Amino acid sequence: MNASVVPATSPAPLAPASAPVSLTASAEGLLLTADLLLAGDFTGTTAAGRNRGACIALRTALEIGVDQVLDAAVPGLGDATMRAKLLCLHRYSTERTARRTRAVWSHLCLGCHYHQYEIGPAYDQVRVWRVEVGELVRELAR
């Protein structure tokens, strides 16, 4: 009979249970991930794959920033679609920030999706989006 081995103690958690979860830290981590992907230090990956991966990280970071603003203003709005959240954003941030957020989110959505008949996002495009998302995440966190 083959008995499974169970450790006597459970592994220590990565963070103390009382440590608050910071959405900004997650967004910042995703921005760093995008930077690493754009740096191209991964073997066995293509430039198109890294660019698309950076778009996914950037879009997620932006969505976290939007969720952070809206959750503070309207608890329970988390179940809404991102399009609906972006329509609400102008009430809880400046009109300029909301407009920029909608525009870059739309571009990132296009950059995230793969279609055989389309060329993926270019490195320079993704770098511009990275700068824009970094600024928007900071503005939304204020």
C-alpha positions as a Python dict, from the first residue, in 0.01 Angstrom:
ca = {
    (1, 'M'): (0, 0, 0),
    (2, 'N'): (130, 340, -94),
    (3, 'A'): (60, 597, 178),
    (4, 'S'): (77, 963, 94),
    (5, 'V'): (314, 1170, 300),
    (6, 'V'): (159, 1468, 473),
    (7, 'P'): (395, 1726, 623),
    (8, 'A'): (366, 1766, 999),
    (9, 'T'): (338, 2141, 967),
    (10, 'S'): (179, 2350, 699),
    (11, 'P'): (398, 2589, 505),
    (12, 'A'): (419, 2944, 635),
    (13, 'P'): (191, 3190, 455),
    (14, 'L'): (356, 3433, 219),
    (15, 'A'): (214, 3733, 405),
    (16, 'P'): (74, 3765, 755),
    (17, 'A'): (-302, 3708, 770),
    (18, 'S'): (-351, 4056, 913),
    (19, 'A'): (-163, 4227, 628),
    (20, 'P'): (-402, 4435, 416),
    (21, 'V'): (-424, 4356, 48),
    (22, 'S'): (-321, 4658, -157),
    (23, 'L'): (-473, 4691, -503),
    (24, 'T'): (-218, 4956, -592),
    (25, 'A'): (62, 4712, -514),
    (26, 'S'): (-98, 4460, -752),
    (27, 'A'): (-127, 4722, -1024),
    (28, 'E'): (236, 4822, -968),
    (29, 'G'): (338, 4456, -989),
    (30, 'L'): (159, 4423, -1320),
    (31, 'L'): (330, 4735, -1449),
    (32, 'L'): (664, 4578, -1355),
    (33, 'T'): (561, 4259, -1534),
    (34, 'A'): (487, 4460, -1847),
    (35, 'D'): (828, 4625, -1818),
    (36, 'L'): (998, 4285, -1791),
    (37, 'L'): (810, 4154, -2093),
    (38, 'L'): (901, 4460, -2297),
    (39, 'A'): (1266, 4428, -2193),
    (40, 'G'): (1270, 4097, -2382),
    (41, 'D'): (1485, 3901, -2138),
    (42, 'F'): (1284, 3579, -2185),
    (43, 'T'): (1429, 3300, -2395),
    (44, 'G'): (1197, 3105, -2619),
    (45, 'T'): (945, 3385, -2659),
    (46, 'T'): (861, 3595, -2959),
    (47, 'A'): (843, 3972, -2964),
    (48, 'A'): (475, 3953, -3062),
    (49, 'G'): (402, 3725, -2766),
    (50, 'R'): (586, 3952, -2523),
    (51, 'N'): (404, 4259, -2660),
    (52, 'R'): (67, 4089, -2629),
    (53, 'G'): (153, 3967, -2277),
    (54, 'A'): (251, 4320, -2178),
    (55, 'C'): (-86, 4441, -2310),
    (56, 'I'): (-265, 4190, -2089),
    (57, 'A'): (-66, 4298, -1783),
    (58, 'L'): (-130, 4666, -1860),
    (59, 'R'): (-502, 4616, -1914),
    (60, 'T'): (-531, 4425, -1587),
    (61, 'A'): (-338, 4695, -1399),
    (62, 'L'): (-571, 4960, -1541),
    (63, 'E'): (-878, 4755, -1447),
    (64, 'I'): (-748, 4723, -1090),
    (65, 'G'): (-708, 5100, -1073),
    (66, 'V'): (-1063, 5155, -1197),
    (67, 'D'): (-1200, 4894, -956),
    (68, 'Q'): (-1020, 5061, -668),
    (69, 'V'): (-1183, 5399, -740),
    (70, 'L'): (-1530, 5261, -798),
    (71, 'D'): (-1528, 5017, -505),
    (72, 'A'): (-1447, 5306, -271),
    (73, 'A'): (-1729, 5517, -416),
    (74, 'V'): (-1996, 5254, -488),
    (75, 'P'): (-1953, 4924, -302),
    (76, 'G'): (-2087, 4631, -500),
    (77, 'L'): (-2012, 4772, -843),
    (78, 'G'): (-1753, 4499, -890),
    (79, 'D'): (-2001, 4270, -1069),
    (80, 'A'): (-2053, 4520, -1352),
    (81, 'T'): (-1871, 4484, -1681),
    (82, 'M'): (-1562, 4695, -1736),
    (83, 'R'): (-1745, 4891, -2006),
    (84, 'A'): (-2013, 4985, -1753),
    (85, 'K'): (-1748, 5077, -1497),
    (86, 'L'): (-1574, 5300, -1749),
    (87, 'L'): (-1902, 5477, -1820),
    (88, 'C'): (-1940, 5545, -1445),
    (89, 'L'): (-1580, 5655, -1394),
    (90, 'H'): (-1632, 6018, -1497),
    (91, 'R'): (-1848, 6067, -1184),
    (92, 'Y'): (-1567, 5960, -951),
    (93, 'S'): (-1260, 6102, -1128),
    (94, 'T'): (-1194, 6390, -1363),
    (95, 'E'): (-1351, 6382, -1707),
    (96, 'R'): (-1004, 6389, -1865),
    (97, 'T'): (-889, 6088, -1661),
    (98, 'A'): (-1205, 5894, -1743),
    (99, 'R'): (-1170, 5971, -2115),
    (100, 'R'): (-802, 5870, -2121),
    (101, 'T'): (-881, 5553, -1928),
    (102, 'R'): (-1155, 5451, -2172),
    (103, 'A'): (-931, 5520, -2472),
    (104, 'V'): (-626, 5329, -2353),
    (105, 'W'): (-839, 5039, -2222),
    (106, 'S'): (-999, 5004, -2566),
    (107, 'H'): (-658, 5001, -2735),
    (108, 'L'): (-526, 4745, -2488),
    (109, 'C'): (-827, 4520, -2549),
    (110, 'L'): (-743, 4518, -2919),
    (111, 'G'): (-378, 4452, -2840),
    (112, 'C'): (-464, 4155, -2616),
    (113, 'H'): (-663, 3959, -2871),
    (114, 'Y'): (-497, 3741, -3129),
    (115, 'H'): (-631, 3727, -3484),
    (116, 'Q'): (-446, 3549, -3762),
    (117, 'Y'): (-530, 3823, -4008),
    (118, 'E'): (-399, 4110, -3793),
    (119, 'I'): (-53, 4217, -3695),
    (120, 'G'): (-16, 4231, -3317),
    (121, 'P'): (72, 4547, -3127),
    (122, 'A'): (413, 4694, -3204),
    (123, 'Y'): (674, 4745, -2934),
    (124, 'D'): (651, 5124, -2966),
    (125, 'Q'): (272, 5116, -2927),
    (126, 'V'): (296, 4907, -2613),
    (127, 'R'): (564, 5137, -2466),
    (128, 'V'): (331, 5437, -2516),
    (129, 'W'): (45, 5245, -2353),
    (130, 'R'): (277, 5150, -2065),
    (131, 'V'): (352, 5515, -1992),
    (132, 'E'): (-16, 5609, -2018),
    (133, 'V'): (-131, 5325, -1790),
    (134, 'G'): (137, 5412, -1533),
    (135, 'E'): (15, 5771, -1521),
    (136, 'L'): (-351, 5666, -1504),
    (137, 'V'): (-294, 5414, -1224),
    (138, 'R'): (-124, 5689, -1020),
    (139, 'E'): (-404, 5938, -1096),
    (140, 'L'): (-675, 5688, -1008),
    (141, 'A'): (-501, 5599, -680),
    (142, 'R'): (-519, 5964, -558),
}
